[in-house]
């Protein structure tokens, strides 16, 4: 009996709640049969009542909230100027509030929480900042060398610009090289653009007005995808040298980078090949390391000046003053808009002061990290086959996927001399050249052949099933029986 009463009470309570909800719902709607004007007036009145209720609630909650705030966090009594205040009153209000917050922050900075077992003390940041400024790297960055006035400057490198210290960036270790994409873009990203001469292209670097600009980033490491930014070294300042198609064959210093920029940028007003050289010299004991990172950028257009293009194509691509460099060898019948493909055989030449270098160790690194090392012959020449290392799923295959390769050269020589007043007896020359390559046409043609054969066999299967079923269908044949017999 008690159980039944409990169930009855629960049912009555539910019925009562439903009635209340229904009554509230009916009260929140205009009466039946009301005209459009009456409905509009009803809803406007309800909105006004809700707004007044919300304002009353906010007014009740504001004093408690304001009182609970500390002075330094905006607890000045009223957080906004009074309604109807003039512009001058609002300005004075905000200035007063800012002064109160600064005062509260100054007071809070002198308050320390005592550690367990130790007395409370105010931390003095002056000595800490002086110690940081006294470090060799900070001293080298803050004090300009006498010879830096006429030296070409590069963003992010000591003595070569003021875009910021590379020590705060993602640093990489290993050979230095130039890339047309920063490390932050990740690996394997398909980027648009056309890279002539199997090097770096100029597409995607244009501006809305004026000649296109090319941006390059200095990176360090032997992985074309995962290498980070080159680390800053105060004792090995980098020098950037640019050779343009219509400029001096000896090149010229690259202008200083813009403030806040992390890349090397230069305009390309005419057609031809633009070559950028970044050289560093570092002494380690009696060994002098000379590193030259080179990038060759092509800038050609289909509708450009034919004569200008012909002169640029046949122009020399060697800097005779470079301590060491790598030159990609052109084929005799190579087109202007050449693109290196997977499976192609590509030759490179190692030069020192424009002279072929024999016995240099040359290493080719593909986009996915495959590498092969050879030794240059008497003409300074080595040849590599670009392996296929792009194997995405069929749904993700992109025939314009842009992969990056690295060519690294290393050679040592017994040469004596002095660098920055210190003697050395051996010199190690390192050179790098980066470029791009694309999937071979045979790759996506094989995919197309496979898809075509799949479709063909599917169609043949459907036709065979249809023919088989048609043959099993017997044609209608009328048979008459003579019932008189």
Secondary structure, DSSP 8 states (H G I E B T S, - for coil): -HHHHHHHHHHHHHHHHHHHHHHHHHHTS--TT--HHHHHHHHHHHHHHHHHHHHHHHHHHHHHHHHHS-GGGT-SS-SS--TT--HHHHHHHHHHHHHHHHHHHHHHHT-----TTS------HHHHHHHHHTSHHHHHHHS--GGGTTS---TTSTTS--S--GGGS-EE-S-EEEESS-GGG-SS-------GGGSB--TT---SSSSEEEEEEEEESS-TTT-EEE---TTS--EEEEE-TTS-TT-EE-----TT--SEEEEE-SSEEEEEEEEEEEEETTEEEEEEEEEEEEE--TTS-HHHHHHHHTS----TT-SSEEEE---TT--TT---BTT-EEEEEEEETTEE-SS-EEEEE-TTS-EEEEE--TTSEEEEE--------GGG--TT--EEEEEEEEEEE---EEETTEEESEEEEEEEEEEEEB--HHHHHHHHHHHHHHHHHHHHHHHHHHHHHHHHS---------TT-
